[in-house]
Amino acid sequence: MNTWGHIFRVTTWGESHGPAVGAVIDGCPAGLRITHEHIQKELDRRRPGQSSITTPRSEKDTAHILSGIYEDKTLGTPISIIIRNEDVDSRGYDELRHVPRPGHADYTFHAKYGWRDHRGGGRASARETAARVAAGAVAKKLLEHREIRVLGHVVDIHGIQSKFVFESPEDLLVAEKSIVRCCDAAASDEMVACIERMKEAGNSVGGIAEIVAFNVPPGVGEPVFGKLDAELGKALMSIGAVKGVEIGVGFLAAKLKGSEMNDQFTATDGRIESKTNRAGGILGGISTGAPIIGRIAVKPTPSIGMRQTSVDLETQEEVDLSVSGRHDPCILPRIVPVAEAMVAIVLADLMLKGGFIHPARLS
């Protein structure tokens, strides 16, 4: 399952310490104007080494477009993008060849396949998400034809909560001024200090990111098994560090009364709108026209320098280990563009499938 989508199909490939990672995007209509800069801008938001609280692995994450785009327009043929791994150092993983790291997919990959690339997690590494971001950049440009914008921000790190409330897409652009991508300046400072403490202690922390899709028209999504929120949930849960997804008020809904949860309707200039948006822009698996709001619970980075216990898969003996190498003490700042990409890919696919985007009108 390395491919996502029905019409707008994305296949990612590559391993963390292999020569490269990349994506193939099939089903993108011809005539979409997209430049190398559009793709690179998104990759630069995700790339490692961008601040003092991210992994020091120094990857430029330069996108090389191999096919499908000519003179800055899509051809309607498969778009292939390669991102070379330029700062690979596998020495710290030699002693982990037969020892699965706690919190990682090492053991489960071994249990399923009996063989794995132990260097940096191989295919299970967060490095794979660079390819998703490249594909997401294409999806975002496609959505622009319906004036849809997908933006994210960090709302919690280790219990430090943002008090920021957005009203428009422009409000969320403030997140890009913070190295933790938090719109609340005071909370941002606390989050940075917390991550720095964890980094010094050889530990890590997790948190919550919120992704918002603005201007999605009503009617996107399919009833029963093709629900929009189900597709979004699956896409977001496919990101390795994500352990939970909620739409709208999410789990808070379990504590509310119907009178508190329901979004009441009103008519404005001939349009049906809801007065509130506790449903997060989705009812019955179909978009309402209100902003689609989702949040992801992101676990602490499992690679930590503290002493842990594991088992040697060859000898079955218990061993102690501490993970060396270059790792993020908190993945939240870099997961935001990844989550945005997955939301954009889902929306691009469903909007093409539902006829909300007409290929003939792109050029």
N, C-alpha and C positions, 0 to 999 in steps of 0.2 A: 504493500500500500504506500507507494511513493508518489502517487498521483492524486490530485484533488480536482473535483469539478465535473460538470456534465457538458457544458458548452465552452466555457472559459476554463481550460484544463491546464493545471500546473504540475509539472513533474520536477522534483528536486533530486540532486545526485551529489555524491562526493562524501569524503570523510574528513575529520578534523585535521589529521596530520598527513593526508594524501596530497597530491599535487595541486588540487583545486576543488572547489565546490561550484555548483551552478544550477541553473533552472532552464527548463524548456516550457514555453507557454504556447499552447495550441488553442485555436478557436478565437483568437483576438481578431476582430474585423480589420479589413484593409482600410487605409486612409487615416488612421489615428496618428496625429502628430505627436511624436515623443522623441526627445533627444537623449544623448548620453548623460547630459547634465541632470535631467529629470530623475534618472535611475540613480546616478551617483549621489545626488542630494539625500535620498532616502538611505542609501548604504552608509553614508558618512554619519548619519544619526545613530546607526547601530554598531558601527565598527568599534573594535577594542582599542584601548589606549587613549581614549578621548579625554580622560580626566584622572585626577589622583585617586578616585574611588572605584575605578574600573581596572580590569586585568591589564598588566603592562605588556601583554603580547602585542607587538607592533605590526598590525596588518593594515595596509592601505585600502584594502577591499575595493580595488579598482575594477569596475565592470567593463568587460570586453563583450561587445555585441557581435555574435558570430553569424547570425542569420535573422531573417524576418523583418528587418528594418532597412529601408533604403532612402537616402536623402531625407532622414528624420521623419519618415512616414512608414507605418506598418504595411506589410504586403499582403496580409491575410494568410501567410504561411507561418510555420512554426518559428517562434522567436527563441533563439538560444543565447543564453548569457553565461559566461564563465567568469569566475572570481578566483584568482590564483592564491594559494596559500604561500606566503613569502617569508613568514617568520616562525617556522616550525622547529620545535626543540623537543624531541621525543625521549631524551635521556632520563628524565624524571619518571618515566613510565615503565622502564625496563623491569624494575622489581615488582611491578603490579601485573605482569603478564598472566600469572595464575592466581592473583589475589583480587577478588572483586571489591571495589570501593563501596562502603556503606552509602546509601542514598542515590547511587548511580544505577545505570542499566547494565552494568558489567555482568552481574550474575544472571539476569533474565535473558540477555542475549546468549550467554553461554548455555543456559538451560534449553533455549529454543533451537539454536543452530549448532552447538557443540564446537564452535569456532568463531572467533571475533577479532577485530582490530582493537587491541588494547590501548593504542596510542591516543590519548586525549579523549577516549570514549568513542572514537571512530564515527560511525554513522549516527550514534545516539548523542553526539556532542551538540551543544548549542551553536557550534560553528555552522551547522546545517541551516540555521535560520537566516543566514546572509542571503541564501538563494530565495527564501520566501520573501524577503524584503525587496529584492530585485524584481520579482514577479508582482509583488504588491504595488510597486511604482507604476507598472503598466496598468494594473487594475485601477489605480487612483486616477490616472489620466483618462481612462475610459469613463469613469464615473463623473468626471468633470463635465461631460457633455450633458448631464442632467443636473449640473450644479451641486452634486453631492460631494461633501467633504467628510473625511474620516480623520478624527483627531483624538489623541490620548494624553493622559497625564497621570502622575502618581498621586494617590490620595492617602496612602498609609505606608509607612516603613517601620516595622517592629513596634507597632502601637502608636507611633507618632502620626497624628492625623491632620490632613489638610482641612482647613475651614473654608476653602475657596468654593464659591458658587458661580457657575458660568451661566450666561444668558445667550451668548452668540458664539459662533465659531472663532471669531477674533479673540475672545476672552481666553481660549485655551492655548493660543499661540504664546502666551506668557510662559508656558511650561518650558519652552526652548531656551529661556534665559537662565534656567536653573540646571546645575549639573546632575540633579536627581530628577529632573523633569516634573517638579512640583510647582504649582501656580501660587501657593501660599509661601511668601518669602520667609516668614518666621519659622514655619514648619520645615521649610527647605533647609534652613541653617541647622535646625535640630537633627534632621535626618542625616545630613552630611557628617555632623559630629558623631552621631551614633555609628555610622558605617566606618568612620575612621577608627573608632575605638575597637570595633569588631575586627577590623583588618589588623590592628596592632596585636590583638589577642590571638590571631590565627583562627578566628571564628567567622560566622556569616549570619546574615539576617534576610528575611523575606518581607513581603508586604502586599499591597493591593494597588492595581492600576485600573483606571477607568477609560473606556473607549467609547466615543460618541460619533454616530453617523448622522449628519445633518442633511435635511432636504430629501430624504428617501421618500418617494411617493407612496401613497396608500396602495395596498394590493400586492406587494412583493412577498413571496413565500407561498408554500403549498400546504393545504390542510393535511391533517393526520400525520403521515410519516415524513413529509417534506417541509415541516414547519421551519420558518425563518429562524426562530430562536433555537431550535434543535440543530440546525445547520451551523449556526454561529457557535453554539456550545461545543459541537464536535470539533470545529476548526480551531477554536481557542484552546480546547483541551489537548489538541495534538501538539501544542507547544510544550516541550519537555518539562519545564519548571512549573507549569500551571497545574494546580491541584483542585481548583474549584472555579465555577463560573456562575454568575447571577445576572439576570436581566431586570432592569427597573429597580424596584426596591428589594428584589431578590428574597433572601431568607427572612427579611423583616416582614414580608407578607404573611408569614405564619403567625405573627403576633397581632395582626390588625383585624378589625371587624370589616365586614363587607362595605359598610358605609364609609370606612376610612380608606379602603383599598381602591374602590371603583373610581375610575376617571370619568367624570360626567361630561356630556357632550354639549356643544354649543355651535351655532352657525354664524360664521363671519364672512361677509362678502361672498355668499354662495358656497362657502367651503365648510365642511363639517370638521370641527376641531374638538379636542378635549381640553378641559379647563386645567387639568393637572396631567402628570405623566408618570404615575407610579408603575404603570405596566411597561415602561421603558420602550414605548413606541411599537409594541407588538401585542396583538390580541388574536387568539386562535391560531397562532403561528403565522399571521399575516401582518404586514406593516400597517400602521394607522396613519402615517404621515407626520407624526411627532418624532422628535429626535430619538434614534435608537440608542439606548444606553446599556452598556454591559460592563461588568467588572470581573477581573480575574484575581484569584488568590495565588500568589507566587511564593513558592517555598524558598527557604534559605539555600544558597548555593551549597551543594553537598561536598564539594572539595574544600576541606578545611585542614589547617595545619595541626590541629589538636590530635592527641593520641586516641585511636579508635581500635576496635577489635573486628577482625574478619577471619576468613578460613582460606587456607591454601587449597585450591580445587584439585591439585594432584595428590597431595599427601593427606587431605582432610583434617589437617592440624590447624588449631586456632593460632592466629598470628596477630601481633600488634602492628599498626601502621599509622603513619601520618602522611597526608597527601602533600607532596611538594609540587612545583610547577607554578604556572601563572593563572590565577583565577580571580573572578570578581567576588569581593566580599558581599556584594548585593547585586542581584541581576536586574532589579527594577528599572534603573535608568535606561538600560539597553533593550529591555523587553517591550517597551512602549511602541517603538516602530515596528516590531515583529507582530504584535497584536493588531496594530492598525492595518498591517499588510494582510493578515488573515481575514479581518472583517471586510476589507476592500475586495479581496478575491471572492469571498462568498457573495457579496452584493453584486459584483460584476457578472458572476456566473448566473445568479438567479434573475437579474434584470435582462440579460440576453435571452435566457430561457423563457421568460415571461413576456418578451416583446416590448419591454420598457426602453430598450436601447435598440435603435434600428441601424444596422450596419451601413445601409445605403446613405445615411445622413451624416456620416462621419467626415467624408471628404468634401 
